[in-house]
């Protein structure tokens, strides 16, 4: 049972990677809590709810469903959920279990952060993307019309339950979207993980248990290390934004309806590699290795009809933009990236165009 500790000034907790853990979590629920609220979506509950219900046997809980889809990751559904919690008797001793993909863990965490100024949350991610990224690190939030995750807070969970078995029913597209985040983890910090993804792509795509468990554990370890070193994204944690700056612009430009988040990050990594090649931050050989790895796990949906100029204009609304200066995470070599700003907009525009092709 791989268990990775996240140590931050605002909370220390374990991220547990174990097949079948959802079926035996009752003993992991704090005994001194008030009402338990499972925040999920109807789709997630239909496919995975039985496992969690069995695991919570003997623990009374209430279910509240959020609407699915990135376009519904907004403040209004959280207000409705908070009102429903009050109607069902929630108070400051209540506990939230966020059970679902990245949208659910982001929204469930934000609901817990703002309800009565903060109640505990446990994350139980059911998609690959959420297991290796969204559920770990305490970032919570919702989208605004102008950009992704622009309203939110840091709210660390009590624990994270990661069951790779939930991926057995995950649609192929959702699974591949999560794999892009794992490629990102390899590029920014772990050449061994990157090499494994390149060499064992057949096993990974076939969801062979040993391969899947390995890449999840490596990714969770990396995320735990980075968050422990920098909880609030003031330094090292910024490397996790590799691919996200461009990707968030693409999501906003397509009204959060055309691509999955992981697919947008794949586009963003391609753009970052092209920008790194233009600025000389990475060699042609290693840049092409990253692009080949992305191709192994692709393709992402067609990007026809998207204007590069529009994406360039949206970059200034990214939450990593500081005083009007866009900060980019660029690859230096496989396993290392750097944060750069002040890059000529013509180079950025050309990188976007290259990634759109």
N, C-alpha and C positions, 0 to 999 in steps of 0.2 A: 504494500500500500504506500506508494510515494506520497509524502506529505511535505509541503513546502511552506515555510513560515514567512509571513510578511510582517515586518516590524516597523511601525511608524509612530511618531509622537501622538497620533490620534487614535491608535488602536493596533493591537497585535493579534494576528489570527492565522489559522491554517487553511491552506488550499489543498484539499485531499483529492487525489486521483485514484479512483478504485472502481472497477466494474461491479455493478450491483449495489453500490453504496446507497442509492435512493430507496432500496427496499429494507434498509435497516438504520434509518436515521432518527427514530423516535428517541433513542437514548442520547442523541446529540442536541436535542432541543433543550435550552436552559430550563431547569425546573422551577425557577423563581419568576417566570414571565407571567404576563397577563394573557389576554386573548391573542391567539395566533391567527394571522391572516395570510393565506396563500394568494399571492398576486400572480396571475397567469393570463393566458389567452385561451379562447375556446379551442383553437386548433391544437395548441400544446397539450391541453388537458385531455383532449380526445385521443391523442396518440401516446402520451406518456403519463397521464394522470393516475392510471392504475398503479404504477410502480411507486409513486410518491404516496398515494393513499394507503397502500400496504405498508410502506415504510413508516408512516405516521400513525399506525394503529395504536390506539390508546391515548393519542394526543388530540384533543378537540381542536378544530380549526374551522375558519370561515373562508370561503373562496370568493374572490372578486376578480372578474375578468376585465382586462384592458382590450381595446380594439387592436387588431394586428396591423402591420404595415408601417413603414417608415413615415408615410404621409400623415399617420395618426399619432406620431410621437410628438405630441404637443401638450401644452399646459391644461387645456380644457378637460381631457380625460382624467388627469390627475386630480383636478378639483372635484370631479364627479366621484372618483374613487375615495377621496378623503371624506366627502359627505356621507358616502355609503358606510365607511368605517365607523363614523360617529353614530350613525343610525343603528349599527350593530353592536354598539357598546365599547368601542375602542377607547383606550386612555393611554397615559404615559407609560404604562407597563406593558403595552401590547408589543408584539413581535411580528415583523413582516418576513415571509419567505418568498423571495422573487424566483419564480419557477418558469423558465422559458429561455428564449434567445436573448440576444443583446439588447433588443428594444425593451423587453420585459425587465431585464436586470437594470438597465439604465433608468427606466421609469419607476420600477419598484424601489430602487435605491433612492431616487429623488423623492418619491412619496414618503419613504421612511425618514429621510433627512428633514423634510419640512413639516411633517405631521406633529403637531404639538411641540414644535421646535426640535424634533429629533427623537426617533425611537429606533431600536436595533433592527438590523436586517441580516438575513442569511441568504446567500445566493446559491441557487441550484440551477446552473445553466444546462440547457438541453441541446444547444447547437454547437458545432465545432468553434465557430467564431466567438461565441460567448465564453466557451470553456477556456480558450487560450488568451482572451483579451478582455472583453467587456466586464466579466464577472469579478475580475481581480484588479485591485488598485484603488477602489473607492470613488472612481469618477462616475457621477450620475448626472442625468439631465435630459432635456428635451430640445427639439429643434424650434427655431424661429423661421419665418418665411425667408429671411435673408441669408440664413446659414445654419449649419448643423451644430447641435449641442451648445448653443449660445446661451441657454438658460439652464443652470444646474448648480451643483455643489460637490465638494468632496465629502463622502460619507462612507467610511470603511465598514465592511461587513463584519459580523461576528465570526463567520466561517464560510467557506466555499465548498460545496459538494459537487465534485466532477465525476460523472459516471459515463465513461466512453461508450457504454452499451446503448445509451440513448441515440447514438448516431446511426444505429442500424436502420431506423425508420426515416432518417433525414433524407429529403430529396437530393438528387445528385447535384443540382445547381447550388443548393445551400451548403453542401459538403465542400464542394470546390471553393466556394467563397471563403470558407474558413481556412482552407489550405493556403490561400494567399497571405493571410496573417502569419501563418507559420513560416512561410518563405521569408516574410519580413523579419521575423525573429532571428532566423539564420543569418540574414544579410547584416543586421545591425550588431550581432553579438556572438554568434556561434557558427564558425565555419564547419564544424563537424555535423551540426544539424542540417546546414545547407547541403553538404556533400551527401548526406543520407537521403535527403529529398530528391536530389538529382539521380542518385544511383538506384534507389528503391521506389521510383515513382509508380511502377506497376503495382507493387504491393500496397502502396499508400492509396492509390486510386481504387483498388479492389477492397479496401477497408480491412485488410488482414489485421487481426487483433494485435499482434506483436508490434507491427509497424505503427499502427494508430496510437497505441499506448505509449510508444517511444516518443513520437513527435509531440503528443500532448504534454507528456511529462517534461520534456525539454523546454517547450514553450512556456509552461507554467513556471518552471524554475527561473527562466530568464525574466519573465514579468515580475516575479516575486523579488528577485535580486535588484532590479531597476527601481521598483517602487520603494523597497526598503531603503535604498540609497537616496531617493529623492521623491518624497510623497507628493509634493505640490507643483512639480514640473518647473522648478527653478534652475535645474541644471541637467543632470544625466537623463532624467525621464523624458526630456525633449526628443531623445533618439527614437522613442516609440512612435513619433509622428512621421517616420519615414513612409512616404506614399500618401499620408493623410491630408497634407495641405492641398495638393492637387486633387485628391480624391473627393474631399469635402466640397470643393468648388464644383466638381462635376455633379455630385449629388444635388446640390442646391440648384444648379442650372437645369437639371432634369426634374425638378420638383419632387425629388425623393421617390420617384415612381418607376424609373427605367432600369436602374441597376441595384443589385444588392450591395451592401456596404463593402464587403470583401472584394467584389468586382471593381468598385470604384477605387479601392486601395491598390488593386493590381494596376489599374490605369495610372494612378498616382506614382507608383514605383517606377513604371516605365518612363513617365515624364521626368522623375527625379534622376534616373539613370542617364537619360539623354541630356539633362542639364549638367550632370556631373561630367559627362564626356565633353560637353562644350566648354566647361570651365577648367577642365583638366584635373578635377578632384579624383578621378578614377581612370585607370588604364583602359584602353579599348578591349583588351582581353578579358579583364574581370567584369567590365560593363556588359559585354556580350554574354558572359556566363550567366549573369543575373537575368538578362532578357530571355535566354534560352530556357532557364528554369521556369520563368513565368509562362512561356509557351507550352512547356510540358504539362502544365496544369490548366491550360486554357481550353478554348478561347472564352473571352468575356463577350457579352452581347455587342452587336455592331454599334458604332458610335457615329454613324452618318448623321448629318444635319446639325451637328454641334459646332458652334463657331468658337475657334480658339480664342478670339478676342474677348468673347463673353466670359470664358473661364479666367482669362488674365484679369479682367475687371473684378471678378468675384474674389480673387485672392486676398484683397485688402480687408474683406469681412471675416477672414478666418480668425479664430480666437488665438492663434499663435502670432498674429500680426501685432507688433508693438510700436506705438506712435507712428503708425503709417508705414512701417518697414516690415516687409514680408520676410519671415525666416524660413529657410528651406533646409530640410535634412537631406544631405547628399552622401552617396556612398564614396568611401575612400578606398576600401578593399572589402572583400567578402569577410564579414565579421567586424567591420568598423565603419562608422559613419561620422559626419561632422555637421554642425549647424552653421549655415552661411546666410548672410544678408547683404543687401546692397548690390545684388546682381542686376546687371543691365536687363531692362524689360524686354529688349529684342531677343536676348538669349532665352529668356523664360518663355516667350511666345513661340519661338522655334521649337523648344522642347515639348510644349503642349501639342504643337502641330505634328511632331514626329510620333508622339504617343497616340494621337488620334488616328493615325494611318493604319 
